[in-house]
Amino acid sequence: MTEVELGPDGKILVPGPVQDAIRTLIEWAGDDPSREGLLDTPKRVARAWKEYCQGYAEDPGLHLSRTFEEVGGYDEIVLLRDIPFQSHCEHHMAPITGKASIAYLPKDRVVGISKLARVLNGYARRLQVQERLTAEVARCIWDHLQPHGVAVVIDAQHGCMTGRGVRTPGVGMVTSRLLGCFLDDERSRKEVLSLMGY
């Protein structure tokens, strides 16, 4: 990801070619980029997209680097349920909004629960497809925590389907990725999916 420069007002400086591209899109869509309400839109849109895509500037796995071994003998499922997130699809750059449930069965260490949401957001703040997002979150937790099992379920709506094309609002897409004991052991799989509400 390219370095960003800040202006004297503390806001990101938006390069001319980026602003020109957004003006071109506004004009191509049928509006006049020089009218009063749209004069500052190219800068606002560019800054918004820099924020939407801030996940490119981070390694989500770093959130899992600080773990705790002292857990009082706890050796059951750790679950963070219904984490809200927003992403954008790589095909139309339309919003993906939804919620994720992330669980793992610790082997000998745990991580602060907010870190699971940070991993999700690190990958969600990139251009995505839901299937890859689900797999990336699960793989990151599996690789860094080395637990007995990981389960990630994402339920989301896609603006490329609800606001254009077939225009079917209210339709949700569910994806899951199970690793370790949640994939191999039917009882563990049923337990974690039940706790998630599936």
Secondary structure as UniProt FT lines:
FT   TURN            8..9
FT   HELIX           16..29
FT   TURN            33..34
FT   HELIX           36..38
FT   TURN            39..40
FT   HELIX           41..52
FT   HELIX           54..57
FT   HELIX           60..64
FT   STRAND          67..68
FT   TURN            72..73
FT   STRAND          78..89
FT   TURN            90..92
FT   STRAND          95..105
FT   STRAND          110..111
FT   HELIX           114..124
FT   STRAND          127..128
FT   HELIX           130..145
FT   STRAND          149..158
FT   HELIX           159..162
FT   TURN            165..166
FT   TURN            169..170
FT   STRAND          173..180
FT   HELIX           181..184
FT   HELIX           186..196
//
